[in-house]
């Protein structure tokens, strides 16, 4: 079952529909080709169905659209994940794309934190690579996720960034995987 959220500001108008128990299907339109490609990869490898429609001030630059999509996606994830119960909680993934390898370690802690260690200089087409960190920060802050996204090696920016999106997706898929034996996965009794 899909859950939806709309957020409208002077800079963006975004609607996202999400199904955590999906099959990785996506229908994504942000007006930013490379970003759409990354979000499609995220949906595919997380097995989360995503419909994302964003009308943003991309004539200014892509920053507002990328960050605000992260805010809405993170807000939806938080509402669907917590209170956390009967899931793995901790997960990691290393995704290799040719010469590049990126690792994502994740904790569904309800205490947001991001360690982001990728090269953020340059562009991929007309997409500023530094926007990747803005996207992931917006997602984890709004979702209550602690994530460490670290480049292990790589030179090609496209490969590195795509590996980061896929590693985050696979780690999230593993962290939300059902485990009936765990109950509440915390010694505190709540997350």
N, CA, C and O of each residue as an XYZ file, in Angstrom:
764
protein
N       0.837     -1.174      0.000
C       0.000      0.000      0.000
C       0.888      1.246      0.000
O       1.823      1.357      0.793
N       0.584      2.169     -0.891
C       1.395      3.376     -1.014
C       0.943      4.448     -0.042
O      -0.250      4.656      0.183
N       1.932      5.122      0.528
C       1.728      6.284      1.388
C       2.256      7.481      0.625
O       3.287      7.388     -0.041
N       1.557      8.614      0.716
C       1.939      9.785     -0.061
C       2.148     11.001      0.832
O       1.578     11.108      1.918
N       2.982     11.913      0.341
C       3.216     13.182      1.022
C       3.502     14.237     -0.040
O       4.247     13.999     -0.991
N       2.897     15.404      0.140
C       3.147     16.546     -0.739
C       3.743     17.671      0.093
O       3.307     17.930      1.215
N       4.731     18.326     -0.465
C       5.364     19.487      0.184
C       5.511     20.564     -0.871
O       6.104     20.336     -1.925
N       4.964     21.755     -0.581
C       5.014     22.868     -1.519
C       5.657     24.074     -0.844
O       5.232     24.507      0.227
N       6.687     24.603     -1.492
C       7.344     25.827     -1.039
C       7.411     26.785     -2.225
O       6.907     26.471     -3.303
N       8.019     27.933     -2.038
C       8.212     28.866     -3.153
C       9.215     28.334     -4.164
O       9.275     28.820     -5.294
N      10.011     27.327     -3.764
C      11.060     26.801     -4.628
C      10.718     25.465     -5.272
O      11.191     25.165     -6.369
N       9.897     24.659     -4.599
C       9.572     23.331     -5.117
C       8.133     22.940     -4.797
O       7.540     23.417     -3.829
N       7.596     22.072     -5.624
C       6.295     21.429     -5.387
C       6.531     19.939     -5.618
O       6.737     19.499     -6.749
N       6.498     19.173     -4.536
C       6.907     17.762     -4.595
C       5.815     16.872     -4.033
O       5.261     17.143     -2.968
N       5.511     15.805     -4.760
C       4.652     14.741     -4.252
C       5.405     13.432     -4.410
O       5.906     13.106     -5.486
N       5.472     12.691     -3.313
C       6.100     11.372     -3.358
C       5.121     10.355     -2.805
O       4.498     10.570     -1.765
N       4.996      9.242     -3.517
C       4.235      8.075     -3.058
C       5.240      6.940     -2.900
O       6.106      6.736     -3.751
N       5.111      6.210     -1.804
C       6.096      5.173     -1.475
C       5.400      3.927     -0.952
O       4.406      4.010     -0.230
N       5.934      2.780     -1.324
C       5.478      1.500     -0.792
C       6.719      0.722     -0.360
O       7.472      0.223     -1.196
N       6.924      0.622      0.968
C       8.101     -0.087      1.485
C       8.101     -1.559      1.099
O       9.163     -2.163      0.945
N       6.922     -2.133      0.944
C       6.809     -3.555      0.610
C       6.589     -3.731     -0.886
O       5.814     -4.587     -1.312
N       7.269     -2.924     -1.669
C       7.086     -2.958     -3.114
C       8.011     -3.932     -3.799
O       8.524     -4.875     -3.197
N       8.210     -3.675     -5.090
C       9.050     -4.529     -5.921
C      10.159     -3.741     -6.608
O      10.830     -4.255     -7.503
N      10.352     -2.488     -6.186
C      11.386     -1.662     -6.794
C      10.931     -0.924     -8.035
O      11.755     -0.494     -8.842
N       9.643     -0.775     -8.192
C       9.098     -0.041     -9.345
C       9.223      1.457     -9.104
O       9.153      1.910     -7.961
N       9.406      2.229    -10.170
C       9.535      3.672    -10.003
C       8.898      4.430    -11.153
O       8.834      3.955    -12.287
N       8.433      5.620    -10.824
C       7.897      6.588    -11.776
C       8.395      7.939    -11.274
O       7.784      8.549    -10.397
N       9.506      8.399    -11.835
C      10.223      9.532    -11.255
C      10.403     10.638    -12.285
O      10.878     10.415    -13.398
N      10.003     11.847    -11.870
C      10.112     13.019    -12.737
C      10.503     14.226    -11.890
O       9.654     14.834    -11.239
N      11.787     14.569    -11.901
C      12.248     15.751    -11.166
C      12.705     16.865    -12.100
O      12.946     17.988    -11.657
N      12.824     16.560    -13.386
C      13.379     17.525    -14.325
C      14.898     17.506    -14.349
O      15.520     18.290    -15.066
N      15.507     16.601    -13.558
C      16.966     16.491    -13.477
C      17.323     15.058    -13.864
O      17.198     14.139    -13.054
N      17.763     14.875    -15.097
C      17.956     13.544    -15.655
C      18.824     12.619    -14.819
O      18.430     11.486    -14.542
N      19.995     13.082    -14.413
C      20.894     12.215    -13.643
C      20.280     11.858    -12.289
O      20.392     10.718    -11.839
N      19.636     12.823    -11.643
C      18.997     12.579    -10.352
C      17.877     11.554    -10.504
O      17.732     10.671     -9.659
N      17.084     11.659    -11.568
C      16.045     10.658    -11.827
C      16.664      9.266    -11.937
O      16.140      8.298    -11.387
N      17.772      9.180    -12.645
C      18.480      7.906    -12.823
C      18.916      7.328    -11.470
O      18.788      6.126    -11.240
N      19.427      8.181    -10.580
C      19.865      7.723     -9.264
C      18.678      7.272     -8.406
O      18.772      6.267     -7.701
N      17.573      8.002     -8.460
C      16.385      7.633     -7.694
C      15.764      6.335     -8.213
O      15.244      5.537     -7.434
N      15.820      6.129     -9.526
C      15.353      4.859    -10.095
C      16.216      3.704     -9.600
O      15.701      2.632     -9.285
N      17.539      3.923     -9.530
C      18.452      2.889     -9.004
C      18.155      2.629     -7.532
O      18.166      1.481     -7.089
N      17.890      3.695     -6.770
C      17.541      3.543     -5.362
C      16.284      2.683     -5.213
O      16.266      1.753     -4.406
N      15.245      2.982     -5.975
C      13.999      2.205     -5.900
C      14.250      0.741     -6.248
O      13.813     -0.159     -5.530
N      14.951      0.510     -7.342
C      15.201     -0.850     -7.814
C      15.926     -1.689     -6.758
O      15.544     -2.831     -6.500
N      16.963     -1.126     -6.155
C      17.809     -1.920     -5.267
C      17.336     -1.935     -3.816
O      17.789     -2.765     -3.028
N      16.435     -1.033     -3.458
C      15.828     -1.078     -2.121
C      14.566     -1.930     -2.119
O      14.067     -2.311     -1.060
N      14.048     -2.230     -3.322
C      12.756     -2.903     -3.505
C      11.602     -2.064     -2.938
O      10.573     -2.598     -2.523
N      11.795     -0.755     -2.931
C      10.760      0.185     -2.515
C      10.155      0.795     -3.768
O      10.880      1.300     -4.625
N       8.834      0.751     -3.883
C       8.170      1.409     -5.006
C       8.108      2.901     -4.738
O       7.725      3.332     -3.650
N       8.491      3.696     -5.747
C       8.540      5.143     -5.594
C       7.887      5.843     -6.772
O       8.197      5.551     -7.926
N       6.987      6.763     -6.480
C       6.494      7.738     -7.453
C       6.953      9.085     -6.931
O       6.579      9.487     -5.830
N       7.760      9.784     -7.713
C       8.261     11.091     -7.307
C       7.998     12.085     -8.429
O       8.421     11.891     -9.569
N       7.294     13.147     -8.081
C       7.045     14.232     -9.028
C       7.475     15.531     -8.361
O       6.959     15.909     -7.309
N       8.422     16.198     -8.989
C       8.976     17.430     -8.436
C       8.995     18.501     -9.518
O       9.552     18.309    -10.599
N       8.379     19.624     -9.205
C       8.501     20.819    -10.041
C       9.299     21.810     -9.208
O       8.818     22.319     -8.195
N      10.520     22.077     -9.646
C      11.389     22.944     -8.865
C      11.966     24.068     -9.692
O      11.806     24.111    -10.912
N      12.635     24.971     -9.015
C      13.248     26.125     -9.671
C      14.606     25.735    -10.264
O      15.640     26.309     -9.922
N      14.574     24.742    -11.164
C      15.830     24.245    -11.740
C      16.450     25.256    -12.700
O      17.589     25.072    -13.130
N      15.723     26.321    -13.043
C      16.330     27.401    -13.824
C      17.349     28.170    -12.969
O      18.243     28.822    -13.509
N      17.214     28.094    -11.626
C      18.191     28.690    -10.716
C      19.373     27.736    -10.608
O      20.486     28.068    -11.017
N      19.132     26.565    -10.064
C      20.041     25.419    -10.075
C      19.271     24.235     -9.516
O      18.069     24.339     -9.270
N      19.947     23.112     -9.312
C      19.255     21.888     -8.914
C      19.160     21.713     -7.399
O      18.507     20.783     -6.927
N      19.798     22.586     -6.642
C      19.938     22.394     -5.198
C      18.603     22.224     -4.493
O      18.422     21.254     -3.756
N      17.669     23.137     -4.697
C      16.396     23.081     -3.971
C      15.637     21.794     -4.279
O      15.084     21.167     -3.376
N      15.611     21.404     -5.541
C      14.881     20.186     -5.915
C      15.496     18.951     -5.281
O      14.781     18.110     -4.736
N      16.821     18.835     -5.348
C      17.499     17.647     -4.819
C      17.312     17.565     -3.305
O      16.941     16.514     -2.781
N      17.566     18.660     -2.606
C      17.435     18.647     -1.146
C      15.989     18.418     -0.716
O      15.736     17.650      0.213
N      15.043     19.071     -1.375
C      13.642     18.950     -0.964
C      13.072     17.563     -1.253
O      12.232     17.075     -0.496
N      13.512     16.924     -2.331
C      13.115     15.525     -2.555
C      13.631     14.670     -1.403
O      12.921     13.785     -0.925
N      14.854     14.923     -0.954
C      15.399     14.201      0.197
C      14.592     14.432      1.462
O      14.380     13.503      2.241
N      14.139     15.660      1.674
C      13.326     15.979      2.851
C      12.020     15.191      2.836
O      11.644     14.586      3.840
N      11.335     15.201      1.703
C      10.042     14.510      1.606
C      10.232     13.004      1.700
O       9.481     12.331      2.407
N      11.225     12.464      0.997
C      11.481     11.024      1.057
C      11.828     10.601      2.479
O      11.318      9.593      2.968
N      12.687     11.359      3.140
C      13.059     11.039      4.516
C      11.871     11.100      5.462
O      11.728     10.243      6.334
N      11.022     12.099      5.299
C       9.826     12.230      6.146
C       8.896     11.038      5.972
O       8.351     10.523      6.949
N       8.714     10.601      4.735
C       7.878      9.417      4.488
C       8.491      8.168      5.113
O       7.790      7.374      5.740
N       9.795      7.997      4.940
C      10.464      6.829      5.521
C      10.300      6.804      7.035
O      10.024      5.753      7.613
N      10.467      7.958      7.681
C      10.342      8.005      9.140
C       8.958      7.549      9.582
O       8.826      6.777     10.531
N       7.934      8.025      8.898
C       6.570      7.647      9.251
C       6.286      6.169      9.055
O       5.439      5.598      9.741
N       6.993      5.550      8.119
C       6.760      4.136      7.826
C       7.655      3.200      8.646
O       7.282      2.054      8.898
N       8.813      3.673      9.057
C       9.771      2.818      9.763
C       9.508      2.776     11.263
O       9.582      1.710     11.876
N       9.203      3.923     11.856
C       9.077      4.009     13.311
C       7.618      4.012     13.728
O       6.778      4.546     13.003
N       7.290      3.431     14.879
C       8.202      2.799     15.836
C       8.768      1.498     15.255
O       8.060      0.722     14.613
N      10.038      1.291     15.495
C      10.766      0.173     14.925
C      10.502     -1.101     15.711
O      10.611     -1.132     16.937
N      10.151     -2.151     14.976
C       9.850     -3.419     15.626
C       9.975     -4.555     14.618
O       9.530     -4.441     13.476
N      10.588     -5.654     15.056
C      10.680     -6.889     14.272
C      11.381     -6.704     12.926
O      10.996     -7.307     11.924
N      12.418     -5.856     12.919
C      13.263     -5.691     11.736
C      14.722     -5.748     12.165
O      15.034     -5.635     13.350
N      15.601     -5.920     11.210
C      17.028     -6.078     11.502
C      17.654     -4.849     12.160
O      18.486     -5.002     13.054
N      17.291     -3.669     11.760
C      17.791     -2.382     12.260
C      19.170     -2.026     11.712
O      19.315     -0.963     11.109
N      20.177     -2.855     11.892
C      21.533     -2.574     11.422
C      21.765     -3.271     10.084
O      21.288     -4.384      9.864
N      22.503     -2.603      9.192
C      22.810     -3.238      7.909
C      23.977     -2.519      7.256
O      24.302     -1.379      7.589
N      24.591     -3.214      6.322
C      25.599     -2.560      5.503
C      25.616     -3.181      4.116
O      25.066     -4.256      3.880
N      26.263     -2.470      3.214
C      26.357     -2.927      1.834
C      27.565     -2.273      1.186
O      27.854     -1.101      1.427
N      28.258     -3.030      0.373
C      29.283     -2.476     -0.501
C      28.824     -2.758     -1.917
O      28.560     -3.906     -2.276
N      28.728     -1.710     -2.721
C      28.344     -1.868     -4.119
C      29.538     -1.512     -4.991
O      30.172     -0.471     -4.821
N      29.822     -2.398     -5.918
C      30.929     -2.221     -6.863
C      30.345     -1.880     -8.226
O      29.426     -2.542     -8.709
N      30.890     -0.847     -8.830
C      30.575     -0.510    -10.218
C      31.904     -0.290    -10.936
O      32.535      0.756    -10.787
N      32.310     -1.264    -11.696
C      33.600     -1.249    -12.385
C      34.730     -0.968    -11.388
O      34.972     -1.780    -10.495
N      35.420      0.160    -11.524
C      36.558      0.462    -10.647
C      36.141      1.031     -9.303
O      36.964      1.142     -8.394
N      34.871      1.392     -9.167
C      34.396      2.070     -7.957
C      33.773      1.084     -6.975
O      33.132      0.109     -7.368
N      33.976      1.360     -5.694
C      33.316      0.607     -4.625
C      32.939      1.609     -3.539
O      33.777      2.372     -3.060
N      31.670      1.592     -3.163
C      31.168      2.490     -2.119
C      30.449      1.648     -1.084
O      29.680      0.746     -1.416
N      30.715      1.962      0.189
C      30.122      1.236      1.303
C      29.115      2.128      2.023
O      29.336      3.327      2.190
N      28.011      1.526      2.445
C      27.045      2.209      3.300
C      26.778      1.331      4.516
O      26.340      0.188      4.390
N      27.049      1.883      5.689
C      26.718      1.241      6.956
C      25.558      2.029      7.551
O      25.572      3.260      7.543
N      24.547      1.318      8.071
C      23.306      1.977      8.461
C      22.780      1.454      9.780
O      22.901      0.274     10.108
N      22.187      2.382     10.529
C      21.487      2.059     11.771
C      20.177      2.828     11.774
O      20.166      4.057     11.700
N      19.081      2.103     11.858
C      17.764      2.735     11.999
C      17.582      3.071     13.476
O      16.834      2.410     14.196
N      18.276      4.102     13.900
C      18.408      4.433     15.315
C      17.409      5.473     15.791
O      17.243      5.659     16.997
N      16.744      6.151     14.874
C      15.912      7.312     15.177
C      16.760      8.453     15.751
O      16.248      9.362     16.404
N      18.067      8.378     15.490
C      19.012      9.450     15.833
C      19.805      9.751     14.559
O      20.787      9.070     14.263
N      19.382     10.761     13.811
C      19.994     11.000     12.498
C      21.454     11.431     12.584
O      21.840     12.250     13.419
N      22.252     10.848     11.688
C      23.656     11.228     11.581
C      24.158     10.776     10.213
O      23.812      9.692      9.743
N      24.967     11.603      9.587
C      25.535     11.242      8.293
C      27.034     11.443      8.306
O      27.528     12.526      8.623
N      27.755     10.384      7.956
C      29.166     10.483      7.602
C      29.207     10.264      6.100
O      28.784      9.219      5.606
N      29.713     11.242      5.381
C      29.704     11.205      3.919
C      31.118     11.474      3.437
O      31.614     12.594      3.557
N      31.765     10.459      2.896
C      33.151     10.587      2.455
C      33.263     10.133      1.003
O      33.778      9.056      0.704
N      32.770     10.979      0.121
C      32.919     10.788     -1.318
C      33.528     12.059     -1.881
O      33.369     13.133     -1.300
N      34.219     11.950     -2.998
C      34.686     13.154     -3.683
C      33.461     13.895     -4.197
O      32.620     13.310     -4.880
N      33.356     15.174     -3.873
C      32.169     15.927     -4.299
C      32.516     17.049     -5.265
O      31.691     17.928     -5.517
N      33.720     17.030     -5.805
C      34.098     18.043     -6.789
C      33.589     17.642     -8.166
O      33.543     16.461     -8.508
N      33.211     18.635     -8.939
C      32.889     18.406    -10.335
C      31.428     18.171    -10.621
O      30.561     18.317     -9.759
N      31.189     17.804    -11.858
C      29.826     17.590    -12.352
C      29.736     16.228    -13.043
O      30.727     15.673    -13.518
N      28.523     15.727    -13.076
C      28.182     14.581    -13.920
C      27.137     15.132    -14.878
O      25.987     15.340    -14.488
N      27.516     15.366    -16.103
C      26.647     16.116    -17.016
C      26.476     17.512    -16.462
O      27.461     18.225    -16.268
N      25.232     17.921    -16.200
C      24.981     19.239    -15.606
C      24.627     19.140    -14.128
O      24.141     20.103    -13.536
N      24.869     17.980    -13.534
C      24.549     17.727    -12.125
C      25.786     17.955    -11.263
O      26.820     17.324    -11.479
N      25.683     18.856    -10.285
C      26.778     19.093     -9.347
C      26.883     17.921     -8.373
O      25.926     17.614     -7.662
N      28.040     17.269     -8.341
C      28.233     16.093     -7.494
C      28.017     16.432     -6.023
O      27.574     15.574     -5.259
N      28.319     17.665     -5.605
C      28.146     18.055     -4.196
C      26.699     17.936     -3.730
O      26.447     17.881     -2.526
N      25.747     17.895     -4.654
C      24.338     17.764     -4.279
C      24.007     16.386     -3.716
O      22.996     16.225     -3.033
N      24.844     15.396     -3.993
C      24.613     14.058     -3.434
C      24.620     14.107     -1.918
O      23.754     13.515     -1.274
N      25.591     14.808     -1.341
C      25.646     14.908      0.109
C      24.412     15.632      0.652
O      23.880     15.251      1.695
N      23.959     16.666     -0.043
C      22.753     17.388      0.387
C      21.543     16.463      0.396
O      20.728     16.505      1.317
N      21.430     15.627     -0.637
C      20.313     14.680     -0.708
C      20.355     13.685      0.453
O      19.364     13.507      1.161
N      21.497     13.045      0.642
C      21.585     12.026      1.698
C      21.406     12.634      3.086
O      20.791     12.020      3.958
N      21.942     13.844      3.296
C      21.749     14.499      4.594
C      20.259     14.768      4.834
O      19.756     14.533      5.933
N      19.561     15.254      3.821
C      18.123     15.521      3.968
C      17.353     14.236      4.263
O      16.441     14.236      5.089
N      17.711     13.153      3.599
C      17.026     11.883      3.837
C      17.261     11.408      5.269
O      16.304     11.126      5.991
N      18.525     11.317      5.686
C      18.803     10.722      7.002
C      18.290     11.597      8.143
O      17.791     11.078      9.141
N      18.407     12.911      8.007
C      17.922     13.806      9.065
C      16.414     13.662      9.234
O      15.911     13.601     10.355
N      15.706     13.610      8.130
C      14.243     13.538      8.204
C      13.723     12.139      8.474
O      12.589     11.980      8.925
N      14.540     11.112      8.203
C      14.114      9.734      8.442
C      14.582      9.189      9.787
O      14.102      8.141     10.219
N      15.502      9.870     10.455
C      16.033      9.345     11.710
C      16.975      8.178     11.500
O      16.998      7.236     12.293
N      17.749      8.242     10.435
C      18.688      7.169     10.088
C      20.111      7.655     10.350
O      20.439      8.810     10.080
N      20.940      6.778     10.870
C      22.373      7.037     10.945
C      23.017      6.252      9.811
O      22.865      5.033      9.724
N      23.743      6.961      8.937
C      24.352      6.300      7.779
C      25.763      6.822      7.560
O      26.029      8.019      7.673
N      26.658      5.893      7.243
C      28.024      6.225      6.859
C      28.181      5.776      5.411
O      28.098      4.583      5.116
N      28.404      6.717      4.517
C      28.564      6.436      3.091
C      29.998      6.797      2.729
O      30.373      7.969      2.724
N      30.793      5.776      2.427
C      32.233      5.943      2.284
C      32.706      5.369      0.950
O      32.415      4.219      0.622
N      33.435      6.177      0.190
C      34.069      5.667     -1.031
C      35.295      4.858     -0.634
O      36.200      5.365      0.030
N      35.313      3.602     -1.046
C      36.474      2.749     -0.789
C      37.525      2.952     -1.880
O      38.725      2.978     -1.605
N      37.059      3.093     -3.112
C      37.945      3.361     -4.240
C      37.091      3.781     -5.431
O      35.873      3.600     -5.433
N      37.737      4.334     -6.424
C      37.030      4.728     -7.635
C      37.533      6.037     -8.188
O      38.086      6.867     -7.466
N      37.331      6.213     -9.499
C      37.746      7.435    -10.187
C      36.603      8.063    -10.970
O      36.493      9.287    -11.030
N      35.762      7.249    -11.562
C      34.682      7.753    -12.400
C      33.547      8.273    -11.517
O      32.962      7.514    -10.744
N      33.237      9.567    -11.631
C      32.223     10.182    -10.770
C      30.866      9.484    -10.887
O      30.192      9.244     -9.885
N      30.478      9.168    -12.111
C      29.180      8.504    -12.313
C      29.145      7.180    -11.559
O      28.175      6.886    -10.861
N      30.190      6.387    -11.697
C      30.240      5.097    -11.011
C      30.201      5.272     -9.495
O      29.502      4.534     -8.800
N      30.947      6.242     -8.986
C      31.023      6.455     -7.539
C      29.664      6.866     -6.983
O      29.203      6.300     -5.991
N      29.027      7.837     -7.608
C      27.740      8.325     -7.102
C      26.665      7.250     -7.229
O      25.874      7.049     -6.308
N      26.635      6.563     -8.364
C      25.627      5.510     -8.528
C      25.844      4.387     -7.523
O      24.879      3.842     -6.988
N      27.095      4.035     -7.261
C      27.377      3.016     -6.251
C      26.909      3.484     -4.876
O      26.446      2.669     -4.078
N      27.021      4.783     -4.583
C      26.559      5.314     -3.294
C      25.043      5.173     -3.158
O      24.557      4.731     -2.117
N      24.300      5.540     -4.185
C      22.843      5.407     -4.135
C      22.430      3.950     -3.991
O      21.517      3.632     -3.230
N      23.101      3.065     -4.722
C      22.752      1.648     -4.646
C      23.148      1.045     -3.298
O      22.409      0.229     -2.747
N      24.305      1.437     -2.763
C      24.730      0.917     -1.461
C      23.757      1.362     -0.367
O      23.413      0.568      0.509
N      23.312      2.613     -0.409
C      22.327      3.103      0.553
C      21.021      2.313      0.417
O      20.403      1.946      1.416
N      20.611      2.058     -0.819
C      19.370      1.314     -1.077
C      19.442     -0.104     -0.532
O      18.511     -0.567      0.127
N      20.541     -0.791     -0.803
C      20.682     -2.181     -0.344
C      20.769     -2.233      1.181
O      20.173     -3.109      1.808
N      21.507     -1.301      1.776
C      21.586     -1.264      3.239
C      20.217     -1.015      3.843
O      19.858     -1.654      4.832
N      19.442     -0.100      3.269
C      18.095      0.165      3.784
C      17.207     -1.071      3.644
O      16.466     -1.415      4.564
N      17.284     -1.730      2.500
C      16.495     -2.955      2.294
C      16.817     -3.990      3.360
O      15.921     -4.649      3.888
N      18.095     -4.129      3.671
C      18.513     -5.107      4.676
C      18.125     -4.664      6.089
O      17.766     -5.498      6.920
N      18.193     -3.369      6.364
C      17.869     -2.866      7.707
C      16.385     -3.013      8.025
O      16.025     -3.249      9.179
N      15.515     -2.878      7.018
C      14.069     -2.992      7.255
C      13.564     -4.417      7.051
O      12.364     -4.676      7.143
N      14.492     -5.346      6.773
C      14.097     -6.746      6.587
C      13.471     -7.288      7.865
O      13.984     -7.064      8.961
N      12.381     -7.989      7.721
C      11.653     -8.542      8.867
C      12.479     -9.602      9.595
O      13.160    -10.426      8.985
N      12.392     -9.547     10.896
C      12.980    -10.576     11.752
C      12.090    -10.672     12.986
O      12.225     -9.882     13.920
N      11.199    -11.621     12.983
C      10.197    -11.770     14.045
C      10.827    -12.028     15.411
O      10.227    -11.698     16.435
N      12.033    -12.614     15.445
C      12.661    -12.964     16.723
C      13.189    -11.758     17.489
O      13.357    -11.826     18.707
N      13.450    -10.663     16.797
C      14.100     -9.522     17.431
C      13.175     -8.725     18.338
O      13.618     -8.207     19.363
N      11.913     -8.619     17.984
C      11.022     -7.739     18.753
C      11.426     -6.306     18.538
O      11.557     -5.877     17.391
N      11.628     -5.545     19.596
C      12.146     -4.185     19.487
C      13.669     -4.289     19.518
O      14.232     -4.719     20.525
N      14.349     -3.900     18.426
C      15.787     -4.128     18.328
C      16.610     -3.087     19.085
O      17.453     -2.403     18.503
N      16.355     -2.976     20.388
C      17.097     -2.031     21.219
C      17.048     -2.467     22.662
O      16.021     -2.961     23.128
N      18.145     -2.290     23.378
C      18.144     -2.571     24.814
C      17.356     -1.504     25.585
O      17.017     -1.702     26.752
N      17.070     -0.380     24.932
C      16.275      0.679     25.556
C      14.789      0.350     25.569
O      14.030      0.895     26.370
N      14.381     -0.549     24.673
C      12.973     -0.931     24.606
C      12.156     -0.077     23.670
O      10.961     -0.323     23.504
N      12.768      0.932     23.044
C      12.044      1.783     22.103
C      13.059      2.463     21.174
O      14.180      2.769     21.579
N      12.653      2.689     19.947
C      13.441      3.474     18.982
C      12.517      4.429     18.278
O      12.956      5.194     17.420
